[in-house]
Amino acid sequence: MKVLMINVVCGIRSTGRICTDLAAELEKKGHEVKIAYGRENVPANYQKYAIRIGTDFDWLFHCAEARLFDNSGFGSRVATKRFIEWVKLYDPDIIHLHNIHGYYINLEVLFDYLRTCGKKIIWTLHDCWSFTGHSVYCDVVNCDKWINGCSKCPIIKEYPTSYVDRSKYNWAKKKAILTGIPNLSIVTPSEWLAKLVKKSFLAEYPVTVIHNGINTSQFYPAESDFKQAHGIVNKFMLLGVSSAWDEMKGLSDYINLSSILGDEYQVVLVGLTKRQLSKLPNNVIGIERTNSVKELAEIYSAADLYVNLSYCENYPTVNLESLACGTPVLTYDTGGSAESAGKGIVVKKGDLLAVADAVKKSKDCNIVTEFNREEFDCQRALDEYIRESYGELS
């Protein structure tokens, strides 16, 4: 059987790797898989799956339209029409949507086809964009306008950034386009997002929660000389990891936390750019992004506490990676982050004094991490996807 996945990227970052992991697993079972993507490069070992939607010019033009007119998801009309003609020729048995925002595909053209194609359709939501008039993570500002209709978006300047606000129009248009699709089911990686979906105009569709997994053979308690190498052997190490740091990921909160805590604590951030490193205060250790899983596992293992101060999360695998390396987690009560924190510490979002207090208490007591390696392994997630969502392909 043939499976077509659609995602903004292929083989890179979290959603792109989920797609290629699923593709490899389906391929092992004898099925044919293609991954249609919109932007950036595809690693050589995944080129066999990749089908690009549009060109760099199409992406840039869509991006400009979104910035000027707040129409993310409504550009790329010609590129999407060309893609749909290819889909008709490929004739997949199952179509699996992932992130369909990112300035590369037109919702109206895509869903006009899906409404009448007669295919089984799976849609994995990785954020809130599908049911809001603009924002990807509406909970950043505790906004719930999307339940009945968006307007005057409070985070219009956040991705997908726009100079104007058409959130009211976009919400109504999305509702008309995305509802009433036969044979469509939704998957979310967290209970948190599933609950939001059930309050939205997508509530007509069945929702299954399938937690993301990690490769537990790569993340485990490892011997590490990280503290020795950085001269912090006698300090209580607080770790934060991200592939991209910004205010949504809580960068300023980590810096402010380092000022609140005393000299016996050390904040370490992994994944910073050279520019961010140059602006970092002396009491924070910053490291550029590492492509070495072994090195990352050693850093997790060296830490005394993993601290997740992000303001927007679905089901962050960084929490799982830390737990797999034997390091407990403290997190803001953001999205589904608490779901992936084990029996860690959960603090009200933005309350840095409560974070500092919890850090000090954790230093004085030994927090036991509880982590079921089999339950959180990526193979479990893949098996569950194929069993629960793909059905006849299992």
N, C-alpha and C positions, 0 to 999 in steps of 0.2 A: 504493500500500500504506500501511497505518497502523502507526505506531510509537508506543509508549507508554514514556516514561521515568519512573522513580520516583527522587526524590532529596529530601533534607531541605530544600533551598532551590532556588529557580529564578532564574537570571540574575544571582545575586550570589555573591561568593566563588569560590574555585577550582572546586569541583565544580558549582556552579550555572551558572558560565560555560561549563564543558565541555558541559553539557547543552544550553544555548541555542546554542552554536556548532555542535554536531552537528545540532540541530533546524533551524537556518538552512540548513546544507549539504544536509540531506535534503530540505528544502522546495524548494530550488533544483532538485533532481532530480525534483520532481513528487510527492513523498510527503507524507502528512499526519502531523503530529506533535503529541502532547500531552505535557506534563511535569507529573506529579503531584508535589506538594511538600507539606511539612508545616508550615513556619513562616516567619515574617518576611515582608517585603514583596517584591513582584515589580516590577521596573522596568516603566514603561509600555510600552516597545517589545517586551516579552516576555509581556504579558498574554494575547496570543492563544494562547499555548501552555499557559497555566497552569490546572491543576485542583487545588484544595486538598483535602488529606485532613484531615478533622476541623476543629476550631475552636481558638481560643486556649484555651478552657476545657479541651478534650480534651488539648491539649499540656501545660498546666499540671498537670492531674491525673496524666497519665502521668509527668511530671517528678517530682512529689511521690511517686508510687508507687516510682519508681526510687531516689529518695533514701532512702526509708524501708525498702524491701524488696529492693533490688538486683535489680529486674526490668526494667531497660532493655530495650526491645524486646518486652515482654510485656504492656504496657498498650494503650490505644487499641483495644480489641477491637471495640466498637460502631462507632467511626469507620471502622475498617478493613473491617468487614462492609459498611457503606454504600458504601465506595469500591469494593469488589469487585463489588457489584451494578452500579455505574456501568461498571466495566471490561467486564463481560459484555455490556452494551448497546453499548459503544463497539467491542468486538470487534477489538482490534489484531492485526496479523500477527506483530509482534515486540514483546517486552517487555524493556526494558533497565533493569536495576536499577543504582543507584549507591549512595550512602550511605543505608542503611535503618536507621541508628540516629539518634538525635536526638529521641526521645520523641514520635513521631508515627504510627507504624505497628506493627501487631502481627505478629510473625514467623509465628506459628502459623497465623493466619487467612490471611495472604498466601501462605504456602507450601503450605497445603492446596489453595488454588486453583491455584497454579503446577504442583503435582504432577499435576493431571488436566486442565489447560486445553488441552494439545496445541499450545501456542504455542512458537515459538523464543524462548529466554530467554538474554540476555546479562547478565552481572553484572560490573561494573567495581568492583573493590575499591580503596578509597583508604586503607585502614589494616588493622589486624589484628582488629578487633572481631568480625568474623563467625565466627572460629574460636577465640576465647578465651571464658573464662567471665565476663569483666568488662572487661578493659582494651582500649584502642584501640591503644596502642603498648607491647606487652609488652617490647620490647627496651630500653626506658628503664632497666629494672633487670636486663637480660639474663635474663629469665624464659622458660623453655621448657616449663613444666608443661603448656601447652596441647597438646603433642604427644600425650600419653597421657591427660590429664584434669586440669583445673584444680582448685585448692583453696588456701585461705588466700592470696588475692591480695595481693601485696606493695604494690600501688598502688590499693587499694580507695577511697582518698580522692581519687583523680584521676578526671577525667571518664570515664564517667558516675558521679559521686560518690555513694557510699552509706554509710549508717551501719552496715549489716550486710554480711556476706560470704556470698553464695550462689553463689560462682563455681563450686563443684563441681557443684551442681544445674544452673546455667545452661549450663555446658559440655555436660553430658549431654543437656539439652533441645535445645540448638542442634544437636548432632550428629544427634539423631533427626529434627529438623524440616528441616534444611538438606541432608541427603543423600538420594540416590535420586530426584532430580528429573530427569525425561526432558528431553532437548534443551537442557540448560543448559551454557553455556561461560563461562569466567572470563577477564577481562582485568585485568592489573595494569600500572601505569605504570612499574614498576621490576623489574629482575631480582631484587633483594633480596626484594621481597614475593612474587614468583613462587616463589622457593625455599622460603619459609615455607609458602605454600599447599600445596606438594607434600609437606610434612611433616605437614600437618594432616588432619583428617577430610574436608576438601574435595578431597583428592588424587584422588578418582575422576573429577573433571571436567577436561576439557582446559583448559590455561592458555596464553594468548597475552600477550606483553609488548608494549604500545604506549606508548612514552614520551610524556608530555605535551609540548606545544609552546608557543611564545609567538609573539606577533605581531612578527616581526622588522622590519616596516616602521615600528614604533613605538619599538623599542629598538635603538639604534645609537650609535656614538661621537658625542656632541653637544658643541657649544661650551657651556661652563659657567663662570659666575662665582661658583659656590657657595663656593669657598675664599676668594675675595676678600670676599664678603659676610659671611663668618663669621670673618674675620681669621686664617685658618689656611693661608695661601699657602705658608709654609715648613715646614709639618708634613706627615707621612706619614699620610694619611687612611684609617682603617679603617671600613668601613661595614657596618651590619646593618639589614635591612629585614624587617618582619613586619606583617601585618594585625592581629595581636593578640599582645602581649608578656606572657609569664609565665615562671615558672621552667623550664617544659618547653622554652621557646624560648631558654633560657640567659641571661635578663636579668641575673642576678647575675654570671654569668661575664664578660659584657662589662664590667660595672662593675669587677669585680676585675682584669680584664685592663688596664683603663685605669690602675689603680694600680701594676701591675707594670711597665708600660712607662714610658719617660721622657717628658720634655716635648716631644720632637720628634715624638711620635705623637699622633694625635687620633682618638678613637672617636666615631662619629656613628651615632645610632639613629633610624630612621624608622618611624612608626606608633604612637608612644606616646600614652597618654591624658593628659589634663590632670593627673590625680592622679599618674601616674607621672612626668610632667615635673617636678612640684613636689618630688619626692623624689630627683631625679637629682643626683649630685655635680657640682660645678662643672667638673670636667675631662672631662665627657661632654656632647656636644652632642645634644640631643633635639629631634625634630620630630614634630608630630602627623601622623596619616595624611593623605596627599595623594591626591586623586582625579584629579590631573593626571598622565597618563602622560608627558607632555613634561617636566614638572618632575622626575618620578622618574628618567627617562632622563638628565637633566642631572646629578642627584645621583650616579647610578651612574658616569657618565662622569668626574666630578670625583674619585672615590675612587681611591686607589692600590691598595687590596686589599679585596675583599669577604670578610667573615669570617662564617661560618655556625656558630654555637655551639649550635645546637638539639639537644635530646636526643631528638626524635621527628620523623622526616621519612620520607616515602615517595619522592617524586621532586621535590624543591623547584624550582619554576620561578624563584625569586629568583636561584638560581645561574645559570640560563640567561640571565636578563635582564641580570645583571652582565656575563657573558661577551660578550653581544651588544653591550654598550656599551664593550667593550674593556678591562674590568677583571677581572683574574685572581681566582680564588677559593681561599680556605682554608676547609676544613670539618672538623668532627668526623666521624669514621667512624660516622655515624648512618644507619641504614636505607639508602635509596638515594641519599643526598646525594652520596656520592663519584661515583656514576654520572653526575650532572649537573654535576660540577665541572670538566669538560674534563680537561686535564692539570694541574690545580691541586694544592694541597697538602692532604694528608689526615692528620689528627692523631687520636690515640686520644681517645675521648670523655672529657671532663672533665679532661684533662691541660693545665692552663692554662700551666704552665711551658714545655711543648713548643710550645704555641701562640705564646707570647711569643718563644721562640727562633726559630720559623719566620718570624714577622713581621719580626724584626730581620734575618734572612738575606735575606728577600724585599726589604727596603729597600735592601740593598747590591747586589742583582743585579736585572737586568731580566727579569721573568717574562714569557714570550711566551704570549699567550692563543691557543688554537686553537678556532675556533668555525665550524662549517659552518652557515651561515645557512639553507640549504635544508633540511638534515637536521633542524634544531630549530624550524622554522617550524610554527605551528599548522595550516597547511593540509596539511602532510605528515601530521600526526597525524589530522586529519579524514579524509583520503583513505585512510589505513591502517585506521582504524576501519571505514569503509564497505566497504572491500575485504575485510578479514580477518574482520570480525565480522558485518557485516550481509549479506554474500554476495550474495544474490539482488537486493538493492536497489542494488548498485553499477552 
